[in-house]
Amino acid sequence: MSSQPRGNVIIDVEECKGCGLCVDSCPPECLVLAPELSKYGVHPAQYTGEDCTGCGACFYCCPEPGAITVERLIPAKAATAAIPKTQEVTREATL
């Protein structure tokens, strides 16, 4: 995938057991196990920073509650489209 990410994955390394279930379940393959060990002696999962679709597969398969948070991102086009047109009209009317 080369498009802009539609999601963001936040992994709490204090909660991650390093089981790799999230890595295996990730359709765009944007999660990997970190090469370094956590203070618990496991390789925690980490987000590569690109290609996340925001599907949440990693969140749903994770056996550790609170280890993974998935955020859906609003595309730039949708964010500008969400601005109400009435604000623009109001400013025009006051000029």
C-alpha positions as CSV (number, residue, x, y, z in Angstrom):
1,M,0.0,0.0,0.0
2,S,1.3,3.4,-0.8
3,S,-1.8,5.6,0.1
4,Q,-2.0,7.7,3.2
5,P,-2.7,5.7,6.4
6,R,-6.3,5.7,7.6
7,G,-5.5,4.6,11.1
8,N,-2.9,4.8,13.8
9,V,-1.9,2.1,16.2
10,I,-0.7,2.8,19.7
11,I,0.9,-0.1,21.6
12,D,1.5,0.0,25.4
13,V,4.8,-1.9,25.8
14,E,4.1,-2.3,29.5
15,E,1.0,-4.4,28.6
16,C,2.2,-6.2,25.5
17,K,3.1,-9.8,26.1
18,G,5.0,-10.1,22.7
19,C,2.8,-13.0,21.6
20,G,2.7,-11.8,18.0
21,L,-1.0,-12.4,17.4
22,C,-1.5,-8.8,16.4
23,V,1.4,-9.0,13.9
24,D,-0.1,-12.2,12.3
25,S,-3.6,-10.7,12.1
26,C,-2.7,-7.4,10.6
27,P,-4.0,-7.3,6.9
28,P,-1.7,-4.5,5.7
29,E,1.3,-6.0,7.7
30,C,2.1,-2.7,9.4
31,L,2.9,-4.3,12.8
32,V,6.2,-6.0,13.7
33,L,7.8,-7.4,16.8
34,A,10.5,-5.0,18.1
35,P,14.0,-6.2,17.9
36,E,14.8,-5.0,21.4
37,L,13.4,-6.6,24.6
38,S,11.0,-4.8,26.9
39,K,11.7,-4.8,30.6
40,Y,9.7,-7.9,30.9
41,G,12.0,-9.8,28.5
42,V,9.7,-10.0,25.5
43,H,9.8,-8.5,22.1
44,P,6.7,-6.1,22.1
45,A,4.8,-5.3,19.0
46,Q,5.4,-2.0,17.3
47,Y,3.6,0.0,14.6
48,T,5.8,0.7,11.5
49,G,4.1,4.1,11.1
50,E,2.6,3.5,7.7
51,D,-0.1,1.7,5.8
52,C,-2.6,1.2,8.8
53,T,-6.2,0.9,7.5
54,G,-7.7,1.3,11.0
55,C,-9.5,-2.0,10.7
56,G,-8.9,-2.9,14.3
57,A,-8.0,-6.6,13.7
58,C,-4.9,-6.2,16.0
59,F,-7.1,-4.8,18.8
60,Y,-9.7,-7.6,18.6
61,C,-7.2,-10.4,18.5
62,C,-5.0,-9.1,21.4
63,P,-5.4,-11.2,24.5
64,E,-4.1,-8.3,26.8
65,P,-6.8,-5.7,27.5
66,G,-5.4,-2.2,27.0
67,A,-2.2,-3.2,25.1
68,I,-3.4,-1.9,21.7
69,T,-5.4,1.2,20.8
70,V,-6.4,1.8,17.2
71,E,-7.4,5.4,16.1
72,R,-9.3,6.0,12.9
73,L,-7.8,9.0,11.1
74,I,-10.0,11.6,9.2
75,P,-8.7,12.1,5.6
76,A,-7.7,15.7,4.8
77,K,-10.5,16.0,2.2
78,A,-13.1,14.8,4.7
79,A,-11.8,17.2,7.4
80,T,-12.2,20.2,5.2
81,A,-15.6,19.1,4.0
82,A,-16.7,18.8,7.6
83,I,-16.4,22.6,8.0
84,P,-20.0,24.0,7.9
85,K,-20.7,26.3,5.0
86,T,-22.8,28.6,7.2
87,Q,-19.6,29.9,8.9
88,E,-18.3,31.1,5.5
89,V,-21.7,32.7,4.7
90,T,-21.8,34.4,8.1
91,R,-18.4,36.0,7.5
92,E,-19.4,37.2,4.0
93,A,-22.5,38.8,5.4
94,T,-20.6,40.8,8.0
95,L,-18.2,42.3,5.4
